[in-house]
């Protein structure tokens, strides 16, 4: 490894953390409380076969979300815990195939959100619409923009003028008030 540092990819990250250099005199409850500050813990256990120094132990902490594991790793690495400096690292070897698929799908959504990808916006919108109760809101929303731009066509006999009356149950949508345009101040040269 060079002195420039280590490059992490999404494959190196995991919702599972190994915390090393934990004192071996029964402080697991305190460790779980400390880790629980950073997110919901699904599972924790002592790793008996993991190599560790004398009078120290290593523990596996599994968070429910990868973001919680990222925060915990950043905050707890080098943390002074009962006179021992903790060492934390990701443990992707404890992931299942389903965990890896979820992690990669979440990463795609995060990148799409940050880059403004239209597919990511569409997926977010669909997920948001699934969360909203559909029946009461659908009746109160009014017409869509397509209905306002292209009203329904009325067929008439030749030579008659069509009479279009808007349906009484359709109300125009309420649009947000637009702020007045910002006037640019001209600057003088000195």
RAJO-V686166 format. One record per backbone hydrogen bond with DSSP energy under -0.5 kcal/mol. NH is the residue of the N-H (numbers start at 1). CO is the residue of the C=O. Records with the same first field share a line. If there is no record, write none. Layout:
BEGIN
NH->CO + CO
END
This chain:
BEGIN
5->2
8->6
12->9
13->9
17->61
18->89
19->17 + 59
20->18 + 87
22->57
24->55
27->23
31->27
32->28
33->29
34->30
35->31
36->32
37->33 + 34
38->35
39->36
42->40 + 62
43->62
45->60
47->58
48->46
50->47
56->53
57->22
59->19
60->45
61->17 + 59
62->43
63->15 + 61
64->40
69->65
70->66
71->67
72->68
73->69
74->70
75->71
76->72
77->73
78->76 + 86
79->76
81->79 + 84
82->80
84->81
86->79 + 84
87->20
89->18
91->16
94->91
95->92
100->96
101->97
102->98
103->99
104->100
105->101
106->102
107->103
108->104
109->105
110->106
111->107
112->108
113->109
114->110
115->111
116->112
117->112
121->117
122->118
123->119
124->120
125->121
126->122
127->123
128->124
129->125
130->126
131->127
132->128
137->133
138->134
139->135
140->136
141->137
143->171
148->144
149->145
150->146
151->149
155->153
160->157
164->162
165->163
170->167
171->169
175->173
END
